[in-house]
């Protein structure tokens, strides 16, 4: 059944971390400087936005939750701008304005929707400067439901243990967006959210999905934390908890404009959802959706509650009882997702093909295939395989583009690509309940039918929509061009 969108109003989140101001200089670059081989940007607009931990607070407020933030700034105009921007969306600022210090600023030059240059104006805070936050922050803990530590390694969180221990005294869950290779400083937190690069810098390179889970479990025990959420870019997210099955979410296919602040969006969504008492699975699912929205925006951006609600409901399938969201997956992620679906008693349908140019026949066929069970897996041929099967000039669309388009169809739960000319090796690994293929032949004409029936599965052949084929479309385009 569909999962309802939670009401995020009312419960307060407290953010402590490295606050900064992100300045964007927008303009056109139509010529090269005569002084040096660099573009000349005619600046037309300057945009100042809260960055770092302040962007986390902005995202929390944008989702409708209440938020207070504490960090270190200078006594300067940048700090004034930060407070004004945060206050305008309802964020209560509790900053320590340090004397003889400058607020951290990151300036970016943007032209034609591309970042040309970034200039950082920053000096790391001394190891003891953070202690000025103690009398400011401690009264705020009693008013909060959850604590977020947003670490950008600028010195504000020189001693995360102080805040973690203090939060525990107030029975507050602690979420940490970590930085650096020493995760021991986050010992005792409830959830940490490293990206894959940060995670591998601590535990070593991953060799497989199982290796990721094993290393995460070891880190959980070593640090006495409750859970790790590893954000994995195009491979989605993986939530690992002690003595529980891993919870994987594939990435939602989107055109990526800018990954700036994506980690901030993830942890802010987690905090806002957990603060109202929702499950961690729901929080991670919504964070995955929010991340897909924010990377499609340029610059330091936020996700609003209406945006998140609309996108979340768009991706909720009628049979989506586990909060997972369909999309592009690796083979190992697919194996885990299919096994979890089977454990819930769901029937998994599998079909395959090139799907080079998506047309009405494809859409109708996939809807029919999905109707044969509860979940639909689509496996598509790689570019090399399509060329071998269809000839030179094919595919028209590369495998990554085909995956992105197909992932947007509501009939498909998971889409992946397979090596080789046939999906037989994949069928042996995934073992779907039902193998479906379109055609006018019997089941013995379906590649892999012996494999599926060998482990007790079922093979079904369905008719195809007449007068619809990619080859015919390509030939018609060719005739039109020459005609």
C-alpha positions, -999 to +999 in steps of 0.1 A: +000+000+000+010+036-004+028+052+025+014+085+037+036+116+038+044+126+074+034+159+090+068+176+096+055+206+115+061+215+151+091+194+164+123+213+169+157+202+155+189+216+169+219+219+145+255+225+157+283+228+132+304+248+108+284+277+094+295+296+064+282+319+037+280+307+001+282+336-024+274+330-061+284+355-088+262+349-119+270+363-153+278+356-189+312+347-202+314+357-239+351+363-243+386+354-231+407+379-211+436+395-230+456+394-198+455+356-194+437+326-211+407+327-188+371+336-194+358+371-185+325+369-166+303+400-167+287+397-133+250+404-135+237+390-101+252+382-067+234+356-045+243+350-008+230+318+007+237+300+040+261+272+036+276+243+055+256+237+088+236+267+080+224+250+048+213+221+069+192+244+090+177+261+059+167+226+045+151+217+078+131+249+079+121+245+042+106+211+051+084+228+076+101+217+108+113+241+135+151+246+138+177+263+159+213+265+149+245+273+167+280+278+153+309+303+152+310+334+130+330+366+129+317+400+139+312+410+103+287+417+075+288+380+064+275+370+098+247+396+096+237+382+062+237+347+075+214+356+104+191+376+081+188+348+057+182+321+083+158+343+103+137+350+072+128+313+070+122+309+108+155+295+119+166+308+153+203+316+153+224+311+184+259+320+171+291+328+190+305+359+172+342+357+178+364+387+180+392+391+154+376+364+133+360+363+099+330+344+090+339+316+065+329+325+030+329+304-002+326+325-034+317+308-067+316+322-102+287+308-123+282+312-160+259+293-184+248+271-155+283+260-148+307+267-120+339+283-133+358+291-101+355+288-063+374+309-039+374+300-002+379+326+025+385+306+057+407+300+086+401+270+109+390+279+144+414+271+172+408+239+192+393+257+222+372+283+205+342+259+203+338+260+241+323+295+238+292+276+225+286+257+257+265+283+276+247+292+243+238+256+233+230+238+266+197+256+273+185+247+237+188+210+243+158+209+266+136+223+238+148+200+210+137+165+198+169+157+179+205+170+175+224+172+142+261+177+142+272+191+108+310+187+106+329+205+078+362+202+097+365+239+104+369+236+141+334+242+155+330+205+162+365+200+176+350+178+204+319+161+192+319+139+223+309+168+244+277+173+225+270+136+220+273+129+258+252+160+266+225+149+241+223+115+257+217+131+291+186+147+275+176+115+257+181+132+223+190+111+192+222+124+176+228+124+138+262+132+124+274+143+090+310+133+095+343+147+081+378+133+081+391+098+087+388+097+125+352+085+132+361+076+168+352+112+177+316+103+168+314+074+192+280+068+207+260+087+180+228+073+168+234+077+131+263+088+109+259+096+072+292+094+053+293+094+016+311+064-001+344+083-004+344+092+033+334+057+043+361+040+022+387+064+036+379+050+070+373+013+064+391+006+030+379+000-005+347-020-011+349-053-031+312-060-030+278-052-014+284-079+012+318-063+020+302-029+025+277-044+049+304-064+068+327-033+072+298-011+082+287-037+109+323-038+122+324+000+124+290+001+142+303-022+169+336-004+171+320+030+176+290+019+196+267+036+172+232+025+161+234+029+124+253+040+093+238+055+062+262+054+033+253+077+005+265+063-028+258+088-056+245+069-086+243+037-065+217+052-041+219+047-003+226+019+021+214+018+057+232-006+079+222-014+115+235-039+139+219-074+136+194-062+110+191-067+073+206-039+052+181-014+038+192-004+002+176+023-019+186+028-055+192+063-068+163+080-084+172+088-120+176+126-124+196+150-145+224+161-122+230+199-123+251+203-091+259+181-061+266+211-038+249+206-005+234+171-013+247+157+020+232+186+038+198+178+023+201+141+033+208+147+070+183+176+073+155+154+058+165+125+082+164+149+112+130+165+102+114+131+097+128+113+127+119+143+149+082+136+144+086+100+154+087+083+119+107+051+114+143+053+101+132+035+070+107+062+062+133+089+070+159+073+047+134+069+019+124+105+021+160+116+022+167+096-009+139+114-027+150+148-014+186+142-026+173+134-061+155+168-061+184+189-048+210+176-072+188+187-101+192+223-089+222+246-094+241+259-063+234+256-026+197+247-028+169+235-005+139+212-009+105+224+001+079+203+018+055+205-012+083+195-036+093+165-014+057+154-009+049+156-046+080+137-056+076+111-028+040+104-038+049+102-074+074+074-067+051+054-043+038+023-060+006+006-051+026-025-039+052-005-021+049-019+013+086-017+024+091+021+016+117+012-011+117+032-043+124+017-077+152+028-099+186+019-114+204-008-094+235-028-096+232-066-099+242-071-062+216-045-051+190-062-073+197-096-057+192-081-022+160-062-033+145-093-049+153-115-019+136-089+004+106-088-018+103-126-018+106-126+020+075-104+021+057-130-001+058-109-033+060-124-068+089-110-088+086-108-126+116-105-148+119-094-184+147-081-207+155-065-240+174-037-257+147-009-252+167+014-274+140+039-284+111+037-259+078+036-278+041+028-271+047-009-276+073-010-249+051+009-224+021-014-230+043-046-228+059-035-195+025-027-180+013-062-190+045-077-176+041-059-142+005-072-140+018-107-139+031-102-103+040-077-076+074-064-087+089-060-121+126-063-129+138-051-163+173-060-175+186-043-206+215-051-230+247-032-228+257-010-257+281-036-270+255-062-269+229-041-288+254-033-315+261-070-319+224-079-320+211-049-341+241-038-362+262-007-365+245+025-356+227+010-327+220+017-300+206+051-307+207+058-269+235+048-246+229+024-218+230+051-191+203+071-209+182+040-215+184+031-178+174+067-168+144+068-190+131+033-181+136+040-144+109+067-147+082+043-158+058+035-130+055-002-141+092-009-134+105-014-099+142-021-107+161-017-139+197-029-145+220-039-174+236-072-180+269-082-196+268-106-226+242-113-252+217-131-230+205-126-194+211-162-184+238-155-159+216-128-143+186-152-141+207-177-122+217-150-097+184-132-092+160-162-096+128-143-103+094-161-098+082-154-133+101-148-166+081-129-192+089-124-228+069-109-257+066-129-290+046-153-311+065-185-300+061-209-271+081-208-239+109-229-254+118-199-275+124-178-244+161-175-235+166-189-200+134-208-198+152-240-186+170-220-159+138-205-145+118-237-146+148-256-132+145-238-098+107-239-098+099-206-115+074-200-143+078-188-179+051-167-197+049-155-233+028-124-241+018-109-274+034-077-287+016-045-297+014-046-335+031-021-358+055-009-330+092-016-332+124+003-327+138-010-359+108+003-378+111+037-362+148+039-371+141+029-407+113+054-410+136+082-398+162+071-423+136+072-452+123+106-441+159+120-442+167+107-476+132+115-489 
